[in-house]
């Protein structure tokens, strides 16, 4: 028959094994949670990085589009000014020609 001391020693060993088993499962759970948190954090920063890149690209396209619109407007304005100047020059030339012709006609009729 086992002595009281042997029974206490056996029970202490059982308690120790039971405690170690529980701690092992708890440590595994903590490790799993930590790995999950690490993965979620990585996903968060990847998503944030992608969103920042998309916003930067959209801003770049918007600025480029605005620059192109400004360039197009300046080209249109320049062309309109060029056409107006050409038209004014032609009108001046026509007026001068008419004035010269009228002066010739007046001079011819005076003689």
Biopython code that builds the backbone (N, CA, C, O; Angstrom):
import numpy as np
from Bio.PDB.StructureBuilder import StructureBuilder

atoms = [
    (1, "UNK", "N", (0.824, -1.144, 0.000)),
    (1, "UNK", "CA", (0.000, 0.000, 0.000)),
    (1, "UNK", "C", (0.889, 1.234, 0.000)),
    (1, "UNK", "O", (1.948, 1.278, 0.626)),
    (2, "UNK", "N", (0.400, 2.255, -0.745)),
    (2, "UNK", "CA", (1.191, 3.465, -0.875)),
    (2, "UNK", "C", (1.035, 4.329, 0.349)),
    (2, "UNK", "O", (-0.032, 4.447, 0.952)),
    (3, "UNK", "N", (2.128, 4.907, 0.673)),
    (3, "UNK", "CA", (2.098, 5.761, 1.857)),
    (3, "UNK", "C", (1.464, 7.104, 1.514)),
    (3, "UNK", "O", (1.286, 7.445, 0.345)),
    (4, "UNK", "N", (1.134, 7.841, 2.537)),
    (4, "UNK", "CA", (0.537, 9.160, 2.383)),
    (4, "UNK", "C", (1.490, 10.078, 1.618)),
    (4, "UNK", "O", (1.059, 10.891, 0.800)),
    (5, "UNK", "N", (2.770, 9.941, 1.889)),
    (5, "UNK", "CA", (3.787, 10.753, 1.218)),
    (5, "UNK", "C", (3.817, 10.410, -0.263)),
    (5, "UNK", "O", (3.946, 11.302, -1.101)),
    (6, "UNK", "N", (3.700, 9.149, -0.592)),
    (6, "UNK", "CA", (3.692, 8.740, -1.992)),
    (6, "UNK", "C", (2.456, 9.278, -2.710)),
    (6, "UNK", "O", (2.545, 9.712, -3.859)),
    (7, "UNK", "N", (1.307, 9.251, -2.040)),
    (7, "UNK", "CA", (0.081, 9.787, -2.626)),
    (7, "UNK", "C", (0.186, 11.291, -2.870)),
    (7, "UNK", "O", (-0.253, 11.788, -3.907)),
    (8, "UNK", "N", (0.759, 12.001, -1.930)),
    (8, "UNK", "CA", (0.932, 13.454, -2.102)),
    (8, "UNK", "C", (1.871, 13.744, -3.256)),
    (8, "UNK", "O", (1.631, 14.662, -4.040)),
    (9, "UNK", "N", (2.938, 12.966, -3.365)),
    (9, "UNK", "CA", (3.897, 13.147, -4.441)),
    (9, "UNK", "C", (3.244, 12.864, -5.789)),
    (9, "UNK", "O", (3.457, 13.594, -6.758)),
    (10, "UNK", "N", (2.443, 11.794, -5.843)),
    (10, "UNK", "CA", (1.743, 11.447, -7.087)),
    (10, "UNK", "C", (0.767, 12.552, -7.482)),
    (10, "UNK", "O", (0.717, 12.962, -8.641)),
    (11, "UNK", "N", (-0.008, 13.028, -6.510)),
    (11, "UNK", "CA", (-0.981, 14.101, -6.775)),
    (11, "UNK", "C", (-0.290, 15.389, -7.200)),
    (11, "UNK", "O", (-0.801, 16.101, -8.064)),
    (12, "UNK", "N", (0.844, 15.699, -6.620)),
    (12, "UNK", "CA", (1.603, 16.894, -7.003)),
    (12, "UNK", "C", (2.082, 16.759, -8.434)),
    (12, "UNK", "O", (2.032, 17.718, -9.204)),
    (13, "UNK", "N", (2.550, 15.565, -8.798)),
    (13, "UNK", "CA", (2.985, 15.322, -10.175)),
    (13, "UNK", "C", (1.842, 15.460, -11.160)),
    (13, "UNK", "O", (2.011, 16.037, -12.234)),
    (14, "UNK", "N", (0.672, 14.933, -10.799)),
    (14, "UNK", "CA", (-0.515, 15.052, -11.661)),
    (14, "UNK", "C", (-0.906, 16.520, -11.826)),
    (14, "UNK", "O", (-1.215, 16.962, -12.933)),
    (15, "UNK", "N", (-0.892, 17.259, -10.747)),
    (15, "UNK", "CA", (-1.257, 18.685, -10.795)),
    (15, "UNK", "C", (-0.271, 19.463, -11.662)),
    (15, "UNK", "O", (-0.650, 20.333, -12.446)),
    (16, "UNK", "N", (1.007, 19.120, -11.494)),
    (16, "UNK", "CA", (2.045, 19.796, -12.293)),
    (16, "UNK", "C", (1.833, 19.501, -13.778)),
    (16, "UNK", "O", (1.883, 20.424, -14.591)),
    (17, "UNK", "N", (1.599, 18.249, -14.151)),
    (17, "UNK", "CA", (1.384, 17.871, -15.546)),
    (17, "UNK", "C", (0.142, 18.557, -16.101)),
    (17, "UNK", "O", (0.142, 19.045, -17.231)),
    (18, "UNK", "N", (-0.908, 18.590, -15.301)),
    (18, "UNK", "CA", (-2.157, 19.230, -15.710)),
    (18, "UNK", "C", (-1.939, 20.736, -15.941)),
    (18, "UNK", "O", (-2.432, 21.297, -16.920)),
    (19, "UNK", "N", (-1.217, 21.362, -15.058)),
    (19, "UNK", "CA", (-0.920, 22.797, -15.166)),
    (19, "UNK", "C", (-0.076, 23.068, -16.404)),
    (19, "UNK", "O", (-0.349, 24.013, -17.144)),
    (20, "UNK", "N", (0.946, 22.250, -16.638)),
    (20, "UNK", "CA", (1.801, 22.445, -17.809)),
    (20, "UNK", "C", (1.009, 22.262, -19.102)),
    (20, "UNK", "O", (1.222, 22.987, -20.074)),
    (21, "UNK", "N", (0.108, 21.305, -19.110)),
    (21, "UNK", "CA", (-0.724, 21.065, -20.284)),
    (21, "UNK", "C", (-1.599, 22.279, -20.567)),
    (21, "UNK", "O", (-1.700, 22.730, -21.708)),
    (22, "UNK", "N", (-2.237, 22.809, -19.507)),
    (22, "UNK", "CA", (-3.084, 23.997, -19.669)),
    (22, "UNK", "C", (-2.268, 25.201, -20.137)),
    (22, "UNK", "O", (-2.706, 25.951, -21.009)),
    (23, "UNK", "N", (-1.075, 25.385, -19.553)),
    (23, "UNK", "CA", (-0.214, 26.507, -19.951)),
    (23, "UNK", "C", (0.206, 26.369, -21.409)),
    (23, "UNK", "O", (0.272, 27.361, -22.136)),
    (24, "UNK", "N", (0.488, 25.148, -21.834)),
    (24, "UNK", "CA", (0.868, 24.914, -23.232)),
    (24, "UNK", "C", (-0.244, 25.296, -24.185)),
    (24, "UNK", "O", (0.005, 25.933, -25.209)),
    (25, "UNK", "N", (-1.458, 24.916, -23.862)),
    (25, "UNK", "CA", (-2.601, 25.277, -24.707)),
    (25, "UNK", "C", (-2.824, 26.785, -24.694)),
    (25, "UNK", "O", (-3.138, 27.381, -25.724)),
    (26, "UNK", "N", (-2.663, 27.390, -23.540)),
    (26, "UNK", "CA", (-2.820, 28.848, -23.434)),
    (26, "UNK", "C", (-1.751, 29.570, -24.234)),
    (26, "UNK", "O", (-2.039, 30.567, -24.897)),
    (27, "UNK", "N", (-0.514, 29.075, -24.180)),
    (27, "UNK", "CA", (0.578, 29.694, -24.931)),
    (27, "UNK", "C", (0.337, 29.552, -26.428)),
    (27, "UNK", "O", (0.604, 30.473, -27.200)),
    (28, "UNK", "N", (-0.170, 28.386, -26.830)),
    (28, "UNK", "CA", (-0.486, 28.189, -28.248)),
    (28, "UNK", "C", (-1.571, 29.164, -28.705)),
    (28, "UNK", "O", (-1.503, 29.706, -29.808)),
    (29, "UNK", "N", (-2.555, 29.378, -27.862)),
    (29, "UNK", "CA", (-3.633, 30.309, -28.203)),
    (29, "UNK", "C", (-3.100, 31.730, -28.315)),
    (29, "UNK", "O", (-3.461, 32.463, -29.235)),
    (30, "UNK", "N", (-2.246, 32.117, -27.380)),
    (30, "UNK", "CA", (-1.656, 33.462, -27.415)),
    (30, "UNK", "C", (-0.805, 33.616, -28.681)),
    (30, "UNK", "O", (-0.862, 34.645, -29.354)),
    (31, "UNK", "N", (-0.026, 32.594, -28.992)),
    (31, "UNK", "CA", (0.818, 32.629, -30.188)),
    (31, "UNK", "C", (-0.052, 32.763, -31.445)),
    (31, "UNK", "O", (0.259, 33.552, -32.338)),
    (32, "UNK", "N", (-1.131, 31.998, -31.509)),
    (32, "UNK", "CA", (-2.044, 32.082, -32.652)),
    (32, "UNK", "C", (-2.671, 33.459, -32.777)),
    (32, "UNK", "O", (-2.785, 33.999, -33.877)),
    (33, "UNK", "N", (-3.080, 34.030, -31.643)),
    (33, "UNK", "CA", (-3.664, 35.377, -31.658)),
    (33, "UNK", "C", (-2.639, 36.412, -32.098)),
    (33, "UNK", "O", (-2.965, 37.338, -32.840)),
    (34, "UNK", "N", (-1.410, 36.257, -31.644)),
    (34, "UNK", "CA", (-0.347, 37.199, -32.023)),
    (34, "UNK", "C", (-0.071, 37.116, -33.521)),
    (34, "UNK", "O", (0.110, 38.139, -34.182)),
    (35, "UNK", "N", (-0.039, 35.901, -34.052)),
    (35, "UNK", "CA", (0.184, 35.754, -35.493)),
    (35, "UNK", "C", (-0.973, 36.347, -36.288)),
    (35, "UNK", "O", (-0.759, 36.971, -37.327)),
    (36, "UNK", "N", (-2.189, 36.156, -35.808)),
    (36, "UNK", "CA", (-3.354, 36.745, -36.470)),
    (36, "UNK", "C", (-3.309, 38.259, -36.436)),
    (36, "UNK", "O", (-3.623, 38.913, -37.430)),
    (37, "UNK", "N", (-2.922, 38.819, -35.306)),
    (37, "UNK", "CA", (-2.820, 40.279, -35.192)),
    (37, "UNK", "C", (-1.730, 40.805, -36.120)),
    (37, "UNK", "O", (-1.891, 41.849, -36.753)),
    (38, "UNK", "N", (-0.635, 40.081, -36.194)),
    (38, "UNK", "CA", (0.470, 40.491, -37.083)),
    (38, "UNK", "C", (0.000, 40.497, -38.534)),
    (38, "UNK", "O", (0.289, 41.427, -39.287)),
    (39, "UNK", "N", (-0.722, 39.459, -38.913)),
    (39, "UNK", "CA", (-1.233, 39.370, -40.282)),
    (39, "UNK", "C", (-2.228, 40.494, -40.564)),
    (39, "UNK", "O", (-2.177, 41.117, -41.624)),
    (40, "UNK", "N", (-3.129, 40.752, -39.623)),
    (40, "UNK", "CA", (-4.117, 41.826, -39.803)),
    (40, "UNK", "C", (-3.441, 43.182, -39.910)),
    (40, "UNK", "O", (-3.852, 44.022, -40.710)),
    (41, "UNK", "N", (-2.406, 43.400, -39.109)),
    (41, "UNK", "CA", (-1.679, 44.669, -39.165)),
    (41, "UNK", "C", (-1.011, 44.829, -40.518)),
    (41, "UNK", "O", (-1.043, 45.906, -41.113)),
    (42, "UNK", "N", (-0.399, 43.743, -41.004)),
    (42, "UNK", "CA", (0.232, 43.784, -42.328)),
    (42, "UNK", "C", (-0.776, 44.089, -43.413)),
    (42, "UNK", "O", (-0.509, 44.887, -44.312)),
    (43, "UNK", "N", (-1.943, 43.451, -43.332)),
    (43, "UNK", "CA", (-2.997, 43.707, -44.316)),
    (43, "UNK", "C", (-3.479, 45.148, -44.248)),
    (43, "UNK", "O", (-3.734, 45.772, -45.278)),
    (44, "UNK", "N", (-3.605, 45.676, -43.035)),
    (44, "UNK", "CA", (-4.046, 47.063, -42.857)),
    (44, "UNK", "C", (-3.075, 48.021, -43.542)),
    (44, "UNK", "O", (-3.487, 48.911, -44.286)),
    (45, "UNK", "N", (-1.769, 47.826, -43.281)),
    (45, "UNK", "CA", (-0.791, 48.738, -43.861)),
    (45, "UNK", "C", (-0.671, 48.563, -45.370)),
    (45, "UNK", "O", (-0.414, 49.534, -46.082)),
    (46, "UNK", "N", (-0.850, 47.353, -45.866)),
    (46, "UNK", "CA", (-0.840, 47.139, -47.310)),
    (46, "UNK", "C", (-2.021, 47.853, -47.946)),
    (46, "UNK", "O", (-1.877, 48.501, -48.983)),
    (47, "UNK", "N", (-3.184, 47.737, -47.330)),
    (47, "UNK", "CA", (-4.379, 48.408, -47.844)),
    (47, "UNK", "C", (-4.206, 49.925, -47.789)),
    (47, "UNK", "O", (-4.550, 50.631, -48.737)),
    (48, "UNK", "N", (-3.674, 50.416, -46.678)),
    (48, "UNK", "CA", (-3.451, 51.865, -46.545)),
    (48, "UNK", "C", (-2.463, 52.346, -47.605)),
    (48, "UNK", "O", (-2.672, 53.394, -48.215)),
    (49, "UNK", "N", (-1.405, 51.599, -47.822)),
    (49, "UNK", "CA", (-0.395, 51.968, -48.830)),
    (49, "UNK", "C", (-1.039, 52.001, -50.213)),
    (49, "UNK", "O", (-0.788, 52.922, -50.991)),
    (50, "UNK", "N", (-1.863, 51.008, -50.523)),
    (50, "UNK", "CA", (-2.533, 50.965, -51.823)),
    (50, "UNK", "C", (-3.472, 52.160, -52.000)),
    (50, "UNK", "O", (-3.532, 52.755, -53.076)),
    (51, "UNK", "N", (-4.201, 52.504, -50.937)),
    (51, "UNK", "CA", (-5.122, 53.644, -51.031)),
    (51, "UNK", "C", (-4.367, 54.958, -51.229)),
    (51, "UNK", "O", (-4.804, 55.818, -51.994)),
    (52, "UNK", "N", (-3.249, 55.110, -50.549)),
    (52, "UNK", "CA", (-2.437, 56.320, -50.718)),
    (52, "UNK", "C", (-1.908, 56.387, -52.149)),
    (52, "UNK", "O", (-1.917, 57.452, -52.766)),
    (53, "UNK", "N", (-1.448, 55.255, -52.678)),
    (53, "UNK", "CA", (-0.945, 55.228, -54.053)),
    (53, "UNK", "C", (-2.044, 55.576, -55.048)),
    (53, "UNK", "O", (-1.805, 56.304, -56.012)),
    (54, "UNK", "N", (-3.253, 55.057, -54.817)),
    (54, "UNK", "CA", (-4.384, 55.366, -55.696)),
    (54, "UNK", "C", (-4.736, 56.852, -55.636)),
    (54, "UNK", "O", (-5.002, 57.471, -56.666)),
    (55, "UNK", "N", (-4.738, 57.416, -54.444)),
    (55, "UNK", "CA", (-5.053, 58.846, -54.287)),
    (55, "UNK", "C", (-3.992, 59.700, -54.972)),
    (55, "UNK", "O", (-4.312, 60.703, -55.611)),
    (56, "UNK", "N", (-2.736, 59.301, -54.838)),
    (56, "UNK", "CA", (-1.654, 60.052, -55.489)),
    (56, "UNK", "C", (-1.793, 59.980, -57.003)),
    (56, "UNK", "O", (-1.594, 60.981, -57.692)),
    (57, "UNK", "N", (-2.129, 58.818, -57.522)),
    (57, "UNK", "CA", (-2.309, 58.663, -58.967)),
    (57, "UNK", "C", (-3.484, 59.505, -59.455)),
    (57, "UNK", "O", (-3.395, 60.147, -60.502)),
    (58, "UNK", "N", (-4.580, 59.507, -58.706)),
    (58, "UNK", "CA", (-5.749, 60.309, -59.084)),
    (58, "UNK", "C", (-5.407, 61.796, -59.084)),
    (58, "UNK", "O", (-5.823, 62.533, -59.978)),
    (59, "UNK", "N", (-4.650, 62.232, -58.082)),
    (59, "UNK", "CA", (-4.248, 63.641, -58.023)),
    (59, "UNK", "C", (-3.344, 63.982, -59.197)),
    (59, "UNK", "O", (-3.474, 65.046, -59.803)),
    (60, "UNK", "N", (-2.427, 63.072, -59.516)),
    (60, "UNK", "CA", (-1.519, 63.297, -60.653)),
    (60, "UNK", "C", (-2.313, 63.429, -61.949)),
    (60, "UNK", "O", (-2.054, 64.321, -62.758)),
    (61, "UNK", "N", (-3.283, 62.535, -62.140)),
    (61, "UNK", "CA", (-4.101, 62.582, -63.352)),
    (61, "UNK", "C", (-4.934, 63.864, -63.407)),
    (61, "UNK", "O", (-5.127, 64.445, -64.475)),
    (62, "UNK", "N", (-5.420, 64.292, -62.255)),
    (62, "UNK", "CA", (-6.220, 65.511, -62.213)),
    (62, "UNK", "C", (-5.367, 66.726, -62.584)),
    (62, "UNK", "O", (-5.798, 67.586, -63.352)),
    (63, "UNK", "N", (-4.157, 66.785, -62.030)),
    (63, "UNK", "CA", (-3.256, 67.900, -62.338)),
    (63, "UNK", "C", (-2.857, 67.865, -63.808)),
    (63, "UNK", "O", (-2.819, 68.900, -64.474)),
    (64, "UNK", "N", (-2.560, 66.671, -64.310)),
    (64, "UNK", "CA", (-2.191, 66.532, -65.713)),
    (64, "UNK", "C", (-3.341, 66.965, -66.602)),
    (64, "UNK", "O", (-3.134, 67.657, -67.599)),
    (65, "UNK", "N", (-4.551, 66.562, -66.248)),
    (65, "UNK", "CA", (-5.730, 66.953, -67.020)),
    (65, "UNK", "C", (-5.952, 68.456, -66.994)),
    (65, "UNK", "O", (-6.301, 69.056, -68.010)),
    (66, "UNK", "N", (-5.748, 69.059, -65.835)),
    (66, "UNK", "CA", (-5.902, 70.511, -65.718)),
    (66, "UNK", "C", (-4.836, 71.218, -66.552)),
    (66, "UNK", "O", (-5.110, 72.229, -67.198)),
    (67, "UNK", "N", (-3.629, 70.680, -66.530)),
    (67, "UNK", "CA", (-2.549, 71.260, -67.333)),
    (67, "UNK", "C", (-2.864, 71.162, -68.811)),
    (67, "UNK", "O", (-2.622, 72.110, -69.559)),
    (68, "UNK", "N", (-3.399, 70.033, -69.244)),
    (68, "UNK", "CA", (-3.763, 69.856, -70.652)),
    (68, "UNK", "C", (-4.888, 70.805, -71.028)),
    (68, "UNK", "O", (-4.876, 71.385, -72.113)),
    (69, "UNK", "N", (-5.862, 70.967, -70.138)),
    (69, "UNK", "CA", (-6.971, 71.884, -70.412)),
    (69, "UNK", "C", (-6.460, 73.320, -70.539)),
    (69, "UNK", "O", (-6.911, 74.071, -71.404)),
    (70, "UNK", "N", (-5.527, 73.691, -69.681)),
    (70, "UNK", "CA", (-4.943, 75.038, -69.748)),
    (70, "UNK", "C", (-4.186, 75.218, -71.056)),
    (70, "UNK", "O", (-4.293, 76.255, -71.711)),
    (71, "UNK", "N", (-3.418, 74.194, -71.429)),
    (71, "UNK", "CA", (-2.660, 74.248, -72.685)),
    (71, "UNK", "C", (-3.617, 74.394, -73.873)),
    (71, "UNK", "O", (-3.384, 75.209, -74.765)),
    (72, "UNK", "N", (-4.697, 73.597, -73.878)),
    (72, "UNK", "CA", (-5.667, 73.653, -74.968)),
    (72, "UNK", "C", (-6.327, 75.032, -75.040)),
    (72, "UNK", "O", (-6.508, 75.579, -76.128)),
    (73, "UNK", "N", (-6.683, 75.590, -73.886)),
    (73, "UNK", "CA", (-7.320, 76.914, -73.846)),
    (73, "UNK", "C", (-6.363, 77.982, -74.379)),
    (73, "UNK", "O", (-6.764, 78.865, -75.137)),
    (74, "UNK", "N", (-5.096, 77.890, -73.976)),
    (74, "UNK", "CA", (-4.099, 78.864, -74.460)),
    (74, "UNK", "C", (-3.919, 78.735, -75.969)),
    (74, "UNK", "O", (-3.792, 79.740, -76.668)),
    (75, "UNK", "N", (-3.907, 77.503, -76.471)),
    (75, "UNK", "CA", (-3.760, 77.297, -77.909)),
    (75, "UNK", "C", (-4.957, 77.879, -78.655)),
    (75, "UNK", "O", (-4.791, 78.514, -79.696)),
    (76, "UNK", "N", (-6.159, 77.665, -78.128)),
    (76, "UNK", "CA", (-7.360, 78.209, -78.754)),
    (76, "UNK", "C", (-7.339, 79.736, -78.746)),
    (76, "UNK", "O", (-7.679, 80.368, -79.746)),
    (77, "UNK", "N", (-6.944, 80.321, -77.630)),
    (77, "UNK", "CA", (-6.879, 81.782, -77.508)),
    (77, "UNK", "C", (-5.843, 82.348, -78.473)),
    (77, "UNK", "O", (-6.083, 83.367, -79.120)),
    (78, "UNK", "N", (-4.702, 81.691, -78.567)),
    (78, "UNK", "CA", (-3.642, 82.133, -79.482)),
    (78, "UNK", "C", (-4.129, 82.065, -80.919)),
    (78, "UNK", "O", (-3.901, 82.989, -81.699)),
    (79, "UNK", "N", (-4.797, 80.980, -81.271)),
    (79, "UNK", "CA", (-5.307, 80.832, -82.635)),
    (79, "UNK", "C", (-6.348, 81.904, -82.942)),
    (79, "UNK", "O", (-6.347, 82.482, -84.029)),
    (80, "UNK", "N", (-7.237, 82.169, -81.982)),
    (80, "UNK", "CA", (-8.265, 83.197, -82.187)),
    (80, "UNK", "C", (-7.623, 84.571, -82.358)),
    (80, "UNK", "O", (-8.050, 85.351, -83.208)),
    (81, "UNK", "N", (-6.607, 84.870, -81.562)),
    (81, "UNK", "CA", (-5.910, 86.161, -81.679)),
    (81, "UNK", "C", (-5.203, 86.272, -83.022)),
    (81, "UNK", "O", (-5.193, 87.330, -83.651)),
    (82, "UNK", "N", (-4.617, 85.171, -83.447)),
    (82, "UNK", "CA", (-3.917, 85.147, -84.738)),
    (82, "UNK", "C", (-4.906, 85.423, -85.875)),
    (82, "UNK", "O", (-4.629, 86.221, -86.770)),
    (83, "UNK", "N", (-6.053, 84.758, -85.827)),
    (83, "UNK", "CA", (-7.063, 84.954, -86.862)),
    (83, "UNK", "C", (-7.620, 86.373, -86.842)),
    (83, "UNK", "O", (-7.878, 86.963, -87.891)),
    (84, "UNK", "N", (-7.800, 86.909, -85.653)),
    (84, "UNK", "CA", (-8.314, 88.279, -85.528)),
    (84, "UNK", "C", (-7.307, 89.281, -86.087)),
    (84, "UNK", "O", (-7.670, 90.228, -86.784)),
    (85, "UNK", "N", (-6.030, 89.050, -85.766)),
    (85, "UNK", "CA", (-4.985, 89.947, -86.267)),
    (85, "UNK", "C", (-4.886, 89.854, -87.789)),
    (85, "UNK", "O", (-4.712, 90.866, -88.468)),
    (86, "UNK", "N", (-4.998, 88.651, -88.314)),
    (86, "UNK", "CA", (-4.945, 88.472, -89.769)),
    (86, "UNK", "C", (-6.129, 89.185, -90.417)),
    (86, "UNK", "O", (-5.977, 89.855, -91.438)),
    (87, "UNK", "N", (-7.295, 89.037, -89.821)),
    (87, "UNK", "CA", (-8.484, 89.705, -90.344)),
    (87, "UNK", "C", (-8.354, 91.218, -90.271)),
    (87, "UNK", "O", (-8.742, 91.921, -91.204)),
    (88, "UNK", "N", (-7.809, 91.723, -89.169)),
    (88, "UNK", "CA", (-7.621, 93.174, -89.025)),
    (88, "UNK", "C", (-6.602, 93.676, -90.041)),
    (88, "UNK", "O", (-6.758, 94.750, -90.623)),
    (89, "UNK", "N", (-5.557, 92.879, -90.242)),
    (89, "UNK", "CA", (-4.542, 93.261, -91.231)),
    (89, "UNK", "C", (-5.127, 93.311, -92.629)),
    (89, "UNK", "O", (-4.830, 94.220, -93.405)),
    (90, "UNK", "N", (-5.955, 92.334, -92.946)),
    (90, "UNK", "CA", (-6.588, 92.296, -94.268)),
    (90, "UNK", "C", (-7.546, 93.479, -94.418)),
    (90, "UNK", "O", (-7.605, 94.098, -95.481)),
    (91, "UNK", "N", (-8.295, 93.793, -93.361)),
    (91, "UNK", "CA", (-9.219, 94.931, -93.418)),
    (91, "UNK", "C", (-8.446, 96.233, -93.619)),
    (91, "UNK", "O", (-8.872, 97.101, -94.381)),
    (92, "UNK", "N", (-7.320, 96.365, -92.940)),
    (92, "UNK", "CA", (-6.494, 97.572, -93.089)),
    (92, "UNK", "C", (-5.955, 97.657, -94.507)),
    (92, "UNK", "O", (-5.938, 98.731, -95.108)),
    (93, "UNK", "N", (-5.516, 96.524, -95.040)),
    (93, "UNK", "CA", (-4.982, 96.485, -96.407)),
    (93, "UNK", "C", (-6.083, 96.876, -97.402)),
    (93, "UNK", "O", (-5.853, 97.655, -98.328)),
    (94, "UNK", "N", (-7.275, 96.322, -97.194)),
    (94, "UNK", "CA", (-8.391, 96.645, -98.087)),
    (94, "UNK", "C", (-8.750, 98.127, -98.003)),
    (94, "UNK", "O", (-8.998, 98.775, -99.020)),
    (95, "UNK", "N", (-8.774, 98.653, -96.783)),
    (95, "UNK", "CA", (-9.107, 100.076, -96.583)),
    (95, "UNK", "C", (-8.061, 100.960, -97.253)),
    (95, "UNK", "O", (-8.398, 101.950, -97.902)),
    (96, "UNK", "N", (-6.792, 100.599, -97.092)),
    (96, "UNK", "CA", (-5.719, 101.389, -97.718)),
    (96, "UNK", "C", (-5.833, 101.326, -99.238)),
    (96, "UNK", "O", (-5.628, 102.324, -99.930)),
    (97, "UNK", "N", (-6.163, 100.146, -99.746)),
    (97, "UNK", "CA", (-6.318, 99.999, -101.193)),
    (97, "UNK", "C", (-7.482, 100.850, -101.692)),
    (97, "UNK", "O", (-7.380, 101.509, -102.727)),
    (98, "UNK", "N", (-8.587, 100.831, -100.950)),
    (98, "UNK", "CA", (-9.749, 101.637, -101.330)),
    (98, "UNK", "C", (-9.412, 103.124, -101.281)),
    (98, "UNK", "O", (-9.808, 103.886, -102.164)),
    (99, "UNK", "N", (-8.682, 103.532, -100.249)),
    (99, "UNK", "CA", (-8.306, 104.942, -100.107)),
    (99, "UNK", "C", (-7.373, 105.346, -101.243)),
    (99, "UNK", "O", (-7.512, 106.429, -101.810)),
    (100, "UNK", "N", (-6.435, 104.483, -101.570)),
    (100, "UNK", "CA", (-5.506, 104.782, -102.674)),
    (100, "UNK", "C", (-6.262, 104.888, -103.986)),
    (100, "UNK", "O", (-6.021, 105.787, -104.791)),
    (101, "UNK", "N", (-7.170, 103.963, -104.184)),
    (101, "UNK", "CA", (-7.957, 103.986, -105.422)),
    (101, "UNK", "C", (-8.807, 105.243, -105.485)),
    (101, "UNK", "O", (-8.919, 105.864, -106.542)),
    (102, "UNK", "N", (-9.403, 105.622, -104.369)),
    (102, "UNK", "CA", (-10.233, 106.830, -104.350)),
    (102, "UNK", "C", (-9.372, 108.056, -104.626)),
    (102, "UNK", "O", (-9.803, 108.972, -105.328)),
    (103, "UNK", "N", (-8.154, 108.080, -104.078)),
    (103, "UNK", "CA", (-7.256, 109.220, -104.323)),
    (103, "UNK", "C", (-6.872, 109.266, -105.797)),
    (103, "UNK", "O", (-6.810, 110.351, -106.374)),
    (104, "UNK", "N", (-6.613, 108.127, -106.417)),
    (104, "UNK", "CA", (-6.272, 108.065, -107.843)),
    (104, "UNK", "C", (-7.444, 108.551, -108.679)),
    (104, "UNK", "O", (-7.287, 109.318, -109.629)),
    (105, "UNK", "N", (-8.614, 108.084, -108.298)),
    (105, "UNK", "CA", (-9.804, 108.484, -109.053)),
    (105, "UNK", "C", (-10.027, 109.993, -108.927)),
    (105, "UNK", "O", (-10.372, 110.654, -109.907)),
    (106, "UNK", "N", (-9.836, 110.521, -107.759)),
    (106, "UNK", "CA", (-10.031, 111.954, -107.520)),
    (106, "UNK", "C", (-8.990, 112.750, -108.301)),
    (106, "UNK", "O", (-9.305, 113.783, -108.891)),
    (107, "UNK", "N", (-7.760, 112.268, -108.301)),
    (107, "UNK", "CA", (-6.670, 112.970, -109.020)),
    (107, "UNK", "C", (-6.922, 112.912, -110.502)),
    (107, "UNK", "O", (-6.689, 113.898, -111.201)),
    (108, "UNK", "N", (-7.391, 111.787, -111.008)),
    (108, "UNK", "CA", (-7.649, 111.644, -112.428)),
    (108, "UNK", "C", (-8.799, 112.551, -112.869)),
    (108, "UNK", "O", (-8.755, 113.100, -113.970)),
    (109, "UNK", "N", (-9.794, 112.714, -112.057)),
    (109, "UNK", "CA", (-10.921, 113.526, -112.444)),
    (109, "UNK", "C", (-10.608, 115.022, -112.344)),
    (109, "UNK", "O", (-11.293, 115.826, -112.976)),
    (110, "UNK", "N", (-9.592, 115.415, -111.569)),
    (110, "UNK", "CA", (-9.214, 116.817, -111.435)),
    (110, "UNK", "C", (-8.425, 117.284, -112.657)),
    (110, "UNK", "O", (-8.353, 118.492, -112.881)),
    (111, "UNK", "N", (-7.856, 116.439, -113.422)),
    (111, "UNK", "CA", (-7.044, 116.850, -114.574)),
    (111, "UNK", "C", (-7.809, 116.794, -115.812)),
    (111, "UNK", "O", (-7.281, 117.106, -116.879)),
]
sb = StructureBuilder()
sb.init_structure("model")
sb.init_model(0)
sb.init_chain("A")
sb.init_seg("    ")
for serial, (resi, resn, name, xyz) in enumerate(atoms, 1):
    if name == "N":
        sb.init_residue(resn, " ", resi, " ")
    sb.init_atom(name, np.array(xyz, "f"), 0.0, 1.0, " ", f" {name:<3s}", serial, name[0])
structure = sb.get_structure()
